Amino acid sequence: MYRGAVRAFLAGHGVRPEASIRSLEWRAGEWPGRLRIELADGRLFEAPKFYYNYLTPFYLARNTLITPDFTNELADVSVGDAWLPELEAAGGGHCVVIARSEAGRLALEEMRRARLVKLEEIPAERAIAMHAHMIDFKKRGAFLRLERERRRGRPVPIYGYRPVAIPISRRIVERIIAGFLWTGRRRGLLRLLPPSLLGPLFAMIRRVWK
């Protein structure tokens, strides 16, 4: 997100733009964490992870929309949240880890032997299910957004690959998403809708989308 998201969150809680921030944590506390902002005057503002997602459509970076890589595909080791209902309920912190090279695998094995991590091998299908909606958002949605940007005459990157086919049903869904993001660019709406309403609303949307 663009950095203005933090100021928008604070403004929703009545904090003036000139207020000085002492510390900022996006994932403070126990997994999945919470947004925690402490001001220089000692005031503290927090929001659960899934509540502050309401800032995303208003401050989403353009590159995020047109980049099909969701899992750091060129990295030796990629780490992400393990979004499964049973793990979320258990708390404590769980991640899904991908080792793509021998160097990455050896690094993980060394950490396991040192008891820095506890590893459990799972089927690829289970890992994909944890992030199915965002994988679709990137692996199909990004290319639909690239098509739209290209038609508008805007410069777009060439990745050297694309989906073989994207069904009409997914194209319809993308139009709905585009309308949602278009609304999000009207940041003035944040001044009209309180975080106490938007936070629970976006947490509910996440449950439905998953």
N, CA, C and O of each residue as an XYZ file, in Angstrom:
840
protein
N       0.839     -1.197      0.000
C       0.000      0.000      0.000
C       0.875      1.249      0.000
O       2.009      1.235      0.479
N       0.320      2.326     -0.549
C       0.995      3.608     -0.470
C       1.045      4.063      0.987
O       0.190      3.700      1.794
N       2.061      4.862      1.308
C       2.275      5.228      2.704
C       1.143      6.072      3.278
O       0.990      6.152      4.497
N       0.350      6.699      2.415
C      -0.771      7.493      2.906
C      -1.793      6.681      3.666
O      -2.640      7.245      4.359
N      -1.728      5.347      3.548
C      -2.685      4.485      4.241
C      -2.600      4.657      5.752
O      -3.620      4.619      6.440
N      -1.398      4.845      6.266
C      -1.226      4.994      7.714
C      -1.895      6.272      8.196
O      -2.590      6.272      9.212
N      -1.686      7.357      7.467
C      -2.302      8.623      7.848
C      -3.822      8.559      7.723
O      -4.542      9.168      8.515
N      -4.306      7.820      6.726
C      -5.754      7.678      6.567
C      -6.348      6.920      7.752
O      -7.417      7.274      8.248
N      -5.654      5.883      8.199
C      -6.116      5.133      9.366
C      -6.177      6.037     10.593
O      -7.161      6.020     11.331
N      -5.136      6.817     10.807
C      -5.111      7.713     11.961
C      -6.177      8.792     11.852
O      -6.811      9.146     12.846
N      -6.377      9.316     10.644
C      -7.403     10.344     10.458
C      -8.775      9.807     10.824
O      -9.613     10.532     11.362
N      -9.004      8.511     10.526
C     -10.274      7.895     10.887
C     -10.491      7.819     12.383
O     -11.610      7.609     12.850
N      -9.412      7.991     13.133
C      -9.503      7.991     14.594
C      -9.308      9.394     15.168
O      -9.034      9.564     16.356
N      -9.454     10.389     14.299
C      -9.409     11.766     14.770
C      -8.029     12.342     14.985
O      -7.887     13.361     15.661
N      -6.999     11.711     14.423
C      -5.628     12.199     14.591
C      -5.297     13.179     13.474
O      -5.551     12.891     12.304
N      -4.745     14.306     13.813
C      -4.408     15.330     12.831
C      -3.160     14.924     12.038
O      -2.317     14.190     12.553
N      -3.034     15.402     10.774
C      -1.921     14.991      9.903
C      -0.543     15.312     10.461
O       0.420     14.596     10.183
N      -0.438     16.379     11.244
C       0.883     16.777     11.733
C       1.351     15.969     12.947
O       2.474     16.154     13.417
N       0.509     15.086     13.450
C       0.887     14.283     14.619
C       2.106     13.421     14.300
O       2.174     12.809     13.235
N       3.055     13.374     15.211
C       4.289     12.618     15.019
C       4.102     11.168     15.466
O       3.531     10.896     16.522
N       4.598     10.246     14.638
C       4.488      8.814     14.926
C       5.785      8.317     15.553
O       6.867      8.511     14.998
N       5.670      7.679     16.708
C       6.853      7.135     17.393
C       7.194      5.745     16.889
O       8.367      5.438     16.674
N       6.193      4.902     16.697
C       6.460      3.540     16.226
C       5.278      3.031     15.412
O       4.133      3.430     15.626
N       5.586      2.137     14.471
C       4.572      1.552     13.592
C       4.874      0.072     13.420
O       5.982     -0.294     13.027
N       3.902     -0.780     13.710
C       4.026     -2.222     13.509
C       2.796     -2.702     12.741
O       1.662     -2.477     13.164
N       3.032     -3.362     11.613
C       1.913     -3.872     10.818
C       1.374     -5.189     11.354
O       0.188     -5.482     11.205
N       2.239     -5.988     11.978
C       1.807     -7.312     12.444
C       2.262     -7.511     13.888
O       2.948     -8.486     14.195
N       1.888     -6.609     14.756
C       2.308     -6.663     16.155
C       1.604     -7.799     16.895
O       0.479     -8.171     16.560
N       2.280     -8.339     17.898
C       1.656     -9.348     18.745
C       1.600    -10.722     18.110
O       2.302    -11.008     17.140
N       0.745    -11.574     18.681
C       0.617    -12.955     18.215
C      -0.004    -13.006     16.831
O      -0.877    -12.207     16.494
N       0.466    -13.970     16.028
C      -0.058    -14.185     14.682
C      -1.581    -14.340     14.709
O      -2.096    -15.002     15.611
N      -2.315    -13.766     13.769
C      -1.827    -13.041     12.590
C      -1.437    -11.586     12.834
O      -1.074    -10.882     11.892
N      -1.503    -11.140     14.042
C      -1.009     -9.810     14.376
C      -2.034     -8.711     14.171
O      -3.150     -8.941     13.705
N      -1.611     -7.502     14.540
C      -2.490     -6.351     14.425
C      -1.662     -5.116     14.098
O      -0.481     -5.034     14.432
N      -2.297     -4.170     13.446
C      -1.669     -2.877     13.201
C      -1.594     -2.130     14.526
O      -2.590     -2.004     15.238
N      -0.403     -1.636     14.846
C      -0.224     -0.898     16.098
C       0.597      0.362     15.811
O       1.728      0.288     15.330
N       0.010      1.501     16.111
C       0.686      2.783     15.887
C       0.724      3.549     17.199
O      -0.307      3.787     17.828
N       1.923      3.930     17.599
C       2.082      4.743     18.801
C       2.536      6.136     18.392
O       3.500      6.284     17.641
N       1.850      7.145     18.878
C       2.207      8.527     18.579
C       3.220      9.046     19.589
O       3.409      8.473     20.662
N       3.861     10.140     19.220
C       4.867     10.733     20.103
C       4.266     11.183     21.423
O       4.961     11.232     22.439
N       2.977     11.511     21.418
C       2.340     11.963     22.663
C       1.854     10.801     23.529
O       1.217     11.016     24.560
N       2.156      9.559     23.106
C       1.810      8.394     23.901
C       0.520      7.706     23.515
O       0.248      6.605     23.994
N      -0.285      8.320     22.662
C      -1.530      7.674     22.250
C      -1.234      6.437     21.398
O      -0.287      6.421     20.611
N      -2.054      5.415     21.568
C      -1.860      4.145     20.885
C      -3.125      3.775     20.119
O      -4.228      3.838     20.662
N      -2.963      3.391     18.858
C      -4.096      2.996     18.018
C      -3.801      1.624     17.423
O      -2.710      1.378     16.908
N      -4.794      0.731     17.502
C      -4.615     -0.632     17.025
C      -5.819     -1.076     16.200
O      -6.919     -0.538     16.327
N      -5.577     -2.074     15.350
C      -6.658     -2.706     14.591
C      -6.229     -4.121     14.248
O      -5.080     -4.322     13.857
N      -7.117     -5.121     14.379
C      -6.774     -6.490     13.993
C      -6.373     -6.564     12.524
O      -6.801     -5.739     11.716
N      -5.563     -7.539     12.185
C      -5.056     -7.714     10.820
C      -6.153     -7.616      9.779
O      -6.000     -6.900      8.790
N      -7.246     -8.315      9.980
C      -8.268     -8.363      8.942
C      -9.177     -7.140      8.966
O      -9.959     -6.936      8.038
N      -9.084     -6.326     10.013
C      -9.862     -5.097     10.058
C      -9.213     -4.015      9.211
O      -9.901     -3.313      8.470
N      -7.889     -3.870      9.313
C      -7.272     -2.773      8.568
C      -7.109     -3.085      7.082
O      -6.560     -2.272      6.339
N      -7.579     -4.247      6.644
C      -7.622     -4.537      5.207
C      -8.489     -3.538      4.449
O      -8.368     -3.417      3.230
N      -9.362     -2.819      5.157
C     -10.224     -1.854      4.469
C      -9.415     -0.763      3.777
O      -9.925     -0.092      2.880
N      -8.158     -0.579      4.182
C      -7.308      0.431      3.554
C      -6.812     -0.011      2.178
O      -6.437      0.826      1.357
N      -6.809     -1.314      1.923
C      -6.191     -1.853      0.709
C      -6.755     -1.271     -0.582
O      -5.972     -0.764     -1.384
N      -8.064     -1.311     -0.836
C      -8.543     -0.784     -2.119
C      -8.311      0.712     -2.293
O      -8.274      1.204     -3.421
N      -8.155      1.430     -1.204
C      -7.946      2.876     -1.285
C      -6.486      3.241     -1.545
O      -6.203      4.310     -2.086
N      -5.565      2.369     -1.166
C      -4.138      2.700     -1.271
C      -3.322      1.598     -1.941
O      -2.113      1.502     -1.726
N      -3.965      0.782     -2.737
C      -3.275     -0.306     -3.421
C      -2.362      0.247     -4.511
O      -2.797      1.057     -5.330
N      -1.104     -0.179     -4.531
C      -0.145      0.288     -5.527
C      -0.460     -0.321     -6.891
O      -0.877     -1.477     -6.972
N      -0.263      0.453     -7.970
C      -0.547     -0.027     -9.324
C       0.255     -1.281     -9.640
O      -0.275     -2.215    -10.241
N       1.524     -1.318     -9.245
C       2.352     -2.486     -9.550
C       1.771     -3.771     -8.967
O       1.920     -4.844     -9.553
N       1.116     -3.665     -7.828
C       0.494     -4.837     -7.216
C      -0.582     -5.416     -8.120
O      -0.770     -6.631     -8.172
N      -1.281     -4.551     -8.827
C      -2.392     -4.987     -9.671
C      -1.927     -5.654    -10.958
O      -2.646     -6.484    -11.512
N      -0.739     -5.307    -11.442
C      -0.309     -5.809    -12.754
C       0.913     -6.718    -12.658
O       1.559     -6.991    -13.670
N       1.233     -7.182    -11.472
C       2.339     -8.126    -11.281
C       1.771     -9.508    -10.965
O       1.067     -9.663     -9.967
N       2.063    -10.525    -11.798
C       1.480    -11.851    -11.567
C       2.197    -12.681    -10.507
O       1.723    -13.760    -10.150
N       3.319    -12.203    -10.002
C       4.072    -12.957     -8.997
C       3.492    -12.687     -7.616
O       3.519    -11.555     -7.133
N       2.969    -13.731     -6.985
C       2.409    -13.597     -5.639
C       3.292    -14.252     -4.586
O       3.167    -13.953     -3.398
N       4.192    -15.150     -5.015
C       4.933    -15.959     -4.045
C       6.449    -15.772     -4.148
O       7.204    -16.677     -3.793
N       6.905    -14.608     -4.630
C       8.357    -14.375     -4.759
C       9.011    -15.531     -5.515
O       9.869    -16.237     -4.984
N       8.588    -15.705     -6.756
C       8.923    -16.907     -7.511
C      10.409    -17.063     -7.830
O      10.840    -18.164     -8.174
N      11.201    -16.002     -7.728
C      12.630    -16.104     -8.015
C      13.468    -16.325     -6.757
O      14.695    -16.396     -6.833
N      12.820    -16.433     -5.619
C      13.545    -16.603     -4.358
C      13.860    -18.074     -4.094
O      13.113    -18.962     -4.507
N      14.972    -18.322     -3.402
C      15.300    -19.692     -2.991
C      14.277    -20.218     -1.991
O      13.899    -21.389     -2.026
N      13.834    -19.328     -1.093
C      12.844    -19.692     -0.081
C      11.789    -18.600     -0.012
O      12.121    -17.420      0.101
N      10.532    -18.984     -0.080
C       9.419    -18.045      0.079
C       8.624    -18.426      1.320
O       8.401    -19.606      1.591
N       8.201    -17.419      2.066
C       7.449    -17.641      3.300
C       6.190    -16.789      3.281
O       6.244    -15.600      2.967
N       5.067    -17.393      3.615
C       3.804    -16.659      3.673
C       2.933    -17.184      4.800
O       3.247    -18.199      5.422
N       1.845    -16.489      5.056
C       0.914    -16.921      6.099
C       0.219    -18.218      5.695
O      -0.083    -18.434      4.521
N      -0.026    -19.063      6.664
C      -0.754    -20.319      6.435
C      -2.222    -20.091      6.781
O      -2.657    -20.347      7.903
N      -2.978    -19.604      5.792
C      -4.377    -19.263      6.052
C      -5.265    -20.495      5.914
O      -5.830    -20.756      4.852
N      -5.375    -21.236      6.992
C      -6.333    -22.335      7.078
C      -7.156    -22.128      8.341
O      -6.600    -21.750      9.372
N      -8.463    -22.364      8.290
C      -9.316    -22.100      9.458
C      -8.807    -22.745     10.737
O      -8.818    -22.118     11.797
N      -8.357    -24.006     10.643
C      -7.917    -24.689     11.861
C      -6.632    -24.073     12.422
O      -6.432    -24.050     13.636
N      -5.762    -23.575     11.538
C      -4.530    -22.942     12.009
C      -4.801    -21.551     12.563
O      -4.196    -21.136     13.551
N      -5.717    -20.835     11.917
C      -6.077    -19.511     12.425
C      -6.697    -19.625     13.810
O      -6.443    -18.795     14.683
N      -7.513    -20.657     14.004
C      -8.152    -20.849     15.308
C      -7.132    -21.248     16.373
O      -7.280    -20.891     17.541
N      -6.098    -21.987     15.968
C      -5.095    -22.451     16.925
C      -4.194    -21.325     17.403
O      -3.694    -21.365     18.527
N      -3.980    -20.305     16.544
C      -3.085    -19.214     16.908
C      -1.645    -19.693     16.968
O      -1.323    -20.774     16.474
N      -0.782    -18.893     17.571
C       0.598    -19.317     17.763
C       1.531    -19.019     16.612
O       2.742    -18.948     16.821
N       1.023    -18.842     15.411
C       1.868    -18.507     14.272
C       2.189    -19.694     13.397
O       2.890    -20.610     13.825
N       1.686    -19.693     12.175
C       1.958    -20.754     11.216
C       2.247    -20.123      9.855
O       1.600    -19.154      9.458
N       3.217    -20.679      9.154
C       3.595    -20.171      7.836
C       3.635    -21.321      6.838
O       3.842    -22.478      7.204
N       3.435    -20.979      5.582
C       3.670    -21.930      4.504
C       4.992    -21.522      3.853
O       5.208    -20.351      3.543
N       5.871    -22.503      3.650
C       7.225    -22.238      3.162
C       7.470    -23.043      1.892
O       7.141    -24.227      1.826
N       8.049    -22.393      0.885
C       8.405    -23.063     -0.366
C       9.918    -22.981     -0.534
O      10.490    -21.892     -0.496
N      10.567    -24.129     -0.719
C      11.994    -24.175     -1.046
C      12.122    -24.508     -2.528
O      11.688    -25.575     -2.963
N      12.716    -23.601     -3.307
C      12.778    -23.784     -4.759
C      14.157    -24.227     -5.254
O      14.324    -24.528     -6.437
N      15.108    -24.267     -4.389
C      16.460    -24.625     -4.804
C      17.099    -25.491     -3.729
O      16.599    -25.592     -2.608
N      18.212    -26.112     -4.095
C      18.935    -26.926     -3.120
C      19.454    -26.056     -1.983
O      19.444    -26.472     -0.824
N      19.907    -24.853     -2.311
C      20.391    -23.941     -1.272
C      19.270    -23.592     -0.297
O      19.482    -23.535      0.914
N      18.079    -23.359     -0.837
C      16.942    -23.050      0.021
C      16.560    -24.220      0.901
O      16.271    -24.051      2.086
N      16.558    -25.416      0.315
C      16.205    -26.614      1.092
C      17.208    -26.847      2.220
O      16.823    -27.170      3.343
N      18.492    -26.681      1.915
C      19.521    -26.895      2.931
C      19.422    -25.866      4.050
O      19.652    -26.188      5.216
N      19.083    -24.643      3.702
C      18.924    -23.604      4.727
C      17.794    -23.963      5.688
O      17.918    -23.784      6.900
N      16.698    -24.468      5.139
C      15.579    -24.871      5.990
C      15.945    -26.071      6.863
O      15.575    -26.131      8.035
N      16.668    -27.017      6.287
C      17.074    -28.190      7.063
C      18.002    -27.794      8.210
O      17.919    -28.348      9.307
N      18.879    -26.837      7.947
C      19.780    -26.361      9.003
C      18.991    -25.703     10.126
O      19.302    -25.894     11.302
N      17.976    -24.933      9.770
C      17.131    -24.297     10.783
C      16.343    -25.343     11.565
O      16.128    -25.198     12.768
N      15.915    -26.394     10.875
C      15.184    -27.465     11.566
C      16.089    -28.157     12.593
O      15.683    -28.397     13.730
N      17.327    -28.476     12.171
C      18.262    -29.151     13.085
C      18.589    -28.287     14.300
O      18.811    -28.796     15.399
N      18.615    -26.974     14.085
C      18.889    -26.051     15.193
C      17.638    -25.777     16.024
O      17.680    -25.013     16.988
N      16.528    -26.405     15.644
C      15.249    -26.244     16.335
C      14.762    -24.791     16.332
O      14.123    -24.320     17.273
N      15.089    -24.110     15.245
C      14.584    -22.748     15.072
C      13.201    -22.752     14.440
O      12.424    -21.813     14.616
N      12.898    -23.822     13.698
C      11.587    -23.964     13.071
C      11.136    -25.411     13.200
O      11.946    -26.324     13.358
N       9.832    -25.594     13.128
C       9.248    -26.931     13.046
C       8.615    -27.043     11.671
O       7.735    -26.255     11.323
N       9.055    -28.015     10.890
C       8.609    -28.154      9.508
C       7.744    -29.393      9.336
O       8.001    -30.442      9.925
N       6.719    -29.246      8.518
C       5.841    -30.369      8.170
C       5.555    -30.287      6.677
O       5.042    -29.278      6.195
N       5.883    -31.334      5.954
C       5.648    -31.342      4.515
C       4.162    -31.537      4.237
O       3.512    -32.391      4.840
N       3.634    -30.732      3.315
C       2.219    -30.813      2.966
C       2.079    -30.880      1.447
O       2.988    -30.459      0.732
N       0.959    -31.402      0.936
C       0.740    -31.428     -0.512
C       0.645    -30.012     -1.077
O       0.202    -29.089     -0.394
N       1.063    -29.855     -2.323
C       0.989    -28.543     -2.974
C      -0.443    -28.025     -2.998
O      -0.678    -26.824     -2.872
N      -1.409    -28.944     -3.162
C      -2.812    -28.531     -3.228
C      -3.260    -27.849     -1.938
O      -4.056    -26.910     -1.968
N      -2.749    -28.321     -0.818
C      -3.130    -27.713      0.462
C      -2.535    -26.310      0.585
O      -3.193    -25.390      1.071
N      -1.299    -26.157      0.148
C      -0.668    -24.837      0.188
C      -1.395    -23.861     -0.728
O      -1.595    -22.700     -0.370
N      -1.790    -24.328     -1.905
C      -2.511    -23.469     -2.846
C      -3.852    -23.045     -2.268
O      -4.279    -21.904     -2.444
N      -4.521    -23.976     -1.572
C      -5.829    -23.661     -0.989
C      -5.742    -22.533      0.028
O      -6.709    -21.798      0.224
N      -4.591    -22.392      0.677
C      -4.436    -21.332      1.675
C      -4.526    -19.940      1.054
O      -4.941    -18.984      1.710
N      -4.133    -19.836     -0.219
C      -4.067    -18.527     -0.877
C      -4.774    -18.549     -2.233
O      -4.415    -17.793     -3.135
N      -5.770    -19.411     -2.373
C      -6.394    -19.604     -3.683
C      -6.923    -18.306     -4.273
O      -6.752    -18.054     -5.466
N      -7.569    -17.472     -3.446
C      -8.165    -16.249     -3.974
C      -7.108    -15.272     -4.469
O      -7.309    -14.613     -5.489
N      -5.970    -15.166     -3.755
C      -4.933    -14.238     -4.184
C      -4.113    -14.789     -5.348
O      -3.636    -14.019     -6.181
N      -3.945    -16.095     -5.418
C      -3.276    -16.685     -6.577
C      -4.089    -16.402     -7.831
O      -3.533    -16.059     -8.874
N      -5.401    -16.545     -7.729
C      -6.267    -16.215     -8.862
C      -6.189    -14.725     -9.188
O      -6.141    -14.343    -10.357
N      -6.176    -13.886     -8.154
C      -6.097    -12.433     -8.340
C      -4.844    -12.055     -9.124
O      -4.858    -11.105     -9.907
N      -3.759    -12.805     -8.908
C      -2.496    -12.521     -9.586
C      -2.377    -13.252    -10.920
O      -2.085    -12.633    -11.943
N      -2.600    -14.559    -10.914
C      -2.280    -15.381    -12.073
C      -3.278    -15.252    -13.220
O      -2.942    -15.544    -14.368
N      -4.484    -14.825    -12.925
C      -5.441    -14.536    -13.995
C      -5.817    -13.061    -14.005
O      -5.839    -12.418    -15.054
N      -6.112    -12.538    -12.821
C      -6.546    -11.152    -12.747
C      -5.516    -10.166    -13.251
O      -5.869     -9.199    -13.924
N      -4.243    -10.390    -12.939
C      -3.203     -9.447    -13.369
C      -3.162     -9.329    -14.885
O      -2.951     -8.236    -15.410
N      -3.362    -10.435    -15.599
C      -3.305    -10.390    -17.055
C      -4.536     -9.707    -17.647
O      -4.447     -9.076    -18.700
N      -5.668     -9.827    -16.988
C      -6.848     -9.083    -17.434
C      -6.645     -7.587    -17.216
O      -7.055     -6.777    -18.047
N      -6.023     -7.226    -16.120
C      -5.749     -5.809    -15.871
C      -4.691     -5.275    -16.825
O      -4.747     -4.112    -17.224
N      -3.722     -6.117    -17.196
C      -2.735     -5.719    -18.199
C      -3.405     -5.452    -19.541
O      -3.063     -4.490    -20.228
N      -4.356     -6.299    -19.916
C      -5.113     -6.081    -21.158
C      -5.803     -4.725    -21.133
O      -5.762     -3.976    -22.109
N      -6.430     -4.422    -20.016
C      -7.156     -3.158    -19.893
C      -6.198     -1.961    -19.963
O      -6.492     -0.962    -20.620
N      -5.072     -2.067    -19.293
C      -4.084     -0.985    -19.328
C      -3.542     -0.791    -20.741
O      -3.340      0.340    -21.182
N      -3.309     -1.891    -21.447
C      -2.774     -1.814    -22.806
C      -3.774     -1.149    -23.739
O      -3.391     -0.335    -24.579
N      -5.050     -1.487    -23.601
C      -6.080     -0.863    -24.444
C      -6.156      0.638    -24.217
O      -6.511      1.388    -25.126
N      -5.831      1.075    -23.029
C      -5.855      2.500    -22.701
C      -4.577      3.214    -23.127
O      -4.426      4.415    -22.906
N      -3.662      2.468    -23.738
C      -2.440      3.075    -24.229
C      -1.372      3.296    -23.182
O      -0.424      4.047    -23.414
N      -1.505      2.662    -22.044
C      -0.525      2.839    -20.977
C       0.593      1.807    -21.107
O       0.343      0.676    -21.524
N       1.812      2.182    -20.757
C       2.918      1.214    -20.827
C       2.740      0.111    -19.791
O       2.408      0.374    -18.635
N       2.966     -1.118    -20.220
C       2.822     -2.259    -19.308
C       4.012     -3.196    -19.489
O       4.592     -3.250    -20.573
N       4.380     -3.922    -18.458
C       5.493     -4.879    -18.572
C       5.103     -6.101    -19.392
O       3.926     -6.443    -19.502
N       6.109     -6.752    -19.963
C       5.924     -8.005    -20.693
C       6.597     -9.106    -19.877
O       7.808     -9.066    -19.658
N       5.822    -10.081    -19.431
C       6.348    -11.122    -18.555
C       6.781    -12.384    -19.300
O       7.443    -13.248    -18.724
N       6.414    -12.492    -20.571
C       6.854    -13.642    -21.346
C       5.978    -14.868    -21.212
O       6.295    -15.918    -21.772
N       4.899    -14.758    -20.491
C       3.935    -15.856    -20.395
C       2.576    -15.270    -20.050
O       2.475    -14.118    -19.630
N       1.541    -16.066    -20.228
C       0.200    -15.640    -19.890
C      -0.679    -16.887    -19.792
O      -0.290    -17.949    -20.281
N      -1.852    -16.779    -19.173
C      -2.747    -17.940    -19.106
C      -3.156    -18.407    -20.499
O      -3.339    -17.595    -21.407
N      -3.296    -19.709    -20.659
C      -3.736    -20.252    -21.945
C      -5.124    -19.730    -22.286
O      -5.388    -19.358    -23.429
N      -6.005    -19.702    -21.304
C      -7.366    -19.199    -21.513
C      -7.928    -18.726    -20.181
O      -7.649    -19.304    -19.131
N      -8.724    -17.666    -20.243
C      -9.411    -17.158    -19.060
C     -10.906    -17.175    -19.368
O     -11.347    -16.472    -20.278
N     -11.694    -17.954    -18.638
C     -13.120    -18.091    -18.961
C     -13.880    -16.782    -18.787
O     -13.450    -15.890    -18.056
N     -14.996    -16.686    -19.459
C     -15.821    -15.476    -19.407
C     -16.292    -15.196    -17.988
O     -16.435    -14.038    -17.595
N     -16.534    -16.256    -17.215
C     -16.983    -16.057    -15.835
C     -15.935    -15.291    -15.029
O     -16.277    -14.435    -14.212
N     -14.656    -15.603    -15.262
C     -13.591    -14.889    -14.539
C     -13.477    -13.452    -15.034
O     -13.147    -12.554    -14.259
N     -13.745    -13.228    -16.304
C     -13.717    -11.862    -16.832
C     -14.841    -11.018    -16.219
O     -14.671     -9.822    -15.982
N     -15.969    -11.643    -15.970
C     -17.074    -10.929    -15.318
C     -16.685    -10.570    -13.886
O     -16.934     -9.458    -13.421
N     -16.074    -11.526    -13.199
C     -15.613    -11.261    -11.832
C     -14.621    -10.102    -11.824
O     -14.646     -9.265    -10.922
N     -13.753    -10.055    -12.823
C     -12.760     -8.979    -12.881
C     -13.415     -7.618    -13.063
O     -12.917     -6.616    -12.548
N     -14.510     -7.574    -13.778
C     -15.233     -6.302    -13.924
C     -15.787     -5.836    -12.577
O     -15.785     -4.645    -12.269
N     -16.253     -6.783    -11.792
C     -16.748     -6.442    -10.449
C     -15.602     -5.922     -9.583
O     -15.746     -4.930     -8.870
N     -14.456     -6.613     -9.659
C     -13.282     -6.172     -8.901
C     -12.847     -4.786     -9.352
O     -12.494     -3.942     -8.528
N     -12.872     -4.551    -10.670
C     -12.481     -3.240    -11.197
C     -13.385     -2.140    -10.661
O     -12.918     -1.050    -10.331
N     -14.677     -2.427    -10.575
C     -15.600     -1.441    -10.017
C     -15.322     -1.170     -8.554
O     -15.422     -0.036     -8.085
N     -14.974     -2.219     -7.844
C     -14.634     -2.090     -6.430
C     -13.389     -1.226     -6.255
O     -13.343     -0.358     -5.384
N     -12.370     -1.474     -7.101
C     -11.133     -0.703     -7.015
C     -11.345      0.735     -7.472
O     -10.722      1.654     -6.941
N     -12.219      0.933     -8.452
C     -12.542      2.299     -8.895
C     -13.153      3.087     -7.743
O     -12.825      4.254     -7.530
N     -14.037      2.441     -7.009
C     -14.630      3.094     -5.837
C     -13.554      3.412     -4.806
O     -13.580      4.465     -4.167
N     -12.600      2.481     -4.652
C     -11.543      2.672     -3.674
C     -10.659      3.863     -3.962
O     -10.058      4.430     -3.050
N     -10.572      4.253     -5.241
C      -9.741      5.414     -5.562
C     -10.367      6.716     -5.089
O      -9.708      7.756     -5.091
N     -11.621      6.671     -4.688
C     -12.283      7.850     -4.109
C     -11.988      7.871     -2.611
O     -12.824      7.489     -1.792
N     -10.800      8.317     -2.277
C     -10.344      8.230     -0.886
C     -11.139      9.117      0.055
O     -11.090      8.946      1.273
N     -11.867     10.058     -0.509
C     -12.706     10.896      0.333
C     -13.757     10.101      1.081
O     -14.273     10.551      2.104
N     -14.081      8.903      0.564
C     -15.064      8.055      1.242
C     -14.600      7.663      2.641
O     -15.415      7.428      3.533
N     -13.275      7.594      2.823
C     -12.758      7.217      4.137
C     -13.129      8.234      5.208
O     -13.223      7.905      6.390
N     -13.339      9.478      4.774
C     -13.716     10.507      5.747
C     -15.179     10.386      6.141
O     -15.602     10.927      7.162
N     -15.952      9.670      5.324
C     -17.386      9.540      5.580
C     -17.735      8.250      6.317
O     -18.760      8.168      6.994
N     -16.869      7.240      6.177
C     -17.164      5.928      6.756
C     -16.174      5.636      7.877
O     -14.970      5.599      7.623
N     -16.632      5.429      9.096
C     -15.731      5.222     10.235
C     -15.054      3.855     10.196
O     -15.640      2.894      9.698
N     -13.820      3.752     10.718
C     -13.128      2.456     10.795
C     -13.928      1.402     11.554
O     -13.818      0.211     11.260
N     -14.728      1.826     12.521
C     -15.527      0.868     13.294
C     -16.549      0.151     12.425
O     -17.011     -0.933     12.780
N     -16.910      0.749     11.281
C     -17.812      0.114     10.319
C     -17.024     -0.637      9.253
O     -17.342     -1.783      8.935
N     -15.988      0.011      8.695
C     -15.233     -0.579      7.594
C     -14.444     -1.810      8.028
O     -14.359     -2.783      7.279
N     -13.867     -1.779      9.226
C     -13.066     -2.911      9.691
C     -13.852     -4.208      9.733
O     -13.458     -5.173      9.078
N     -14.955     -4.274     10.481
C     -15.757     -5.501     10.511
C     -16.305     -5.888      9.139
O     -16.426     -7.074      8.831
N     -16.641     -4.878      8.303
C     -17.166     -5.166      6.971
C     -16.135     -5.908      6.133
O     -16.470     -6.897      5.481
N     -14.893     -5.451      6.139
C     -13.858     -6.099      5.335
C     -13.456     -7.446      5.916
O     -13.074     -8.344      5.166
N     -13.533     -7.607      7.225
C     -13.280     -8.921      7.817
C     -14.330     -9.922      7.341
O     -14.014    -11.083      7.081
N     -15.578     -9.470      7.227
C     -16.652    -10.334      6.739
C     -16.446    -10.662      5.258
O     -16.650    -11.803      4.842
N     -16.040     -9.659      4.456
C     -15.788     -9.888      3.032
C     -14.703    -10.938      2.847
O     -14.803    -11.788      1.962
N     -13.667    -10.884      3.678
C     -12.592    -11.867      3.577
C     -13.121    -13.276      3.818
O     -12.757    -14.204      3.095
N     -13.970    -13.445      4.820
C     -14.505    -14.780      5.114
C     -15.326    -15.304      3.945
O     -15.262    -16.491      3.623
N     -16.090    -14.433      3.314
C     -16.917    -14.849      2.178
C     -16.050    -15.173      0.973
O     -16.277    -16.173      0.292
N     -15.042    -14.319      0.703
C     -14.175    -14.495     -0.460
C     -13.389    -15.791     -0.362
O     -13.223    -16.491     -1.361
N     -12.898    -16.124      0.843
C     -12.145    -17.367      1.009
C     -13.031    -18.573      0.742
O     -12.570    -19.710      0.833
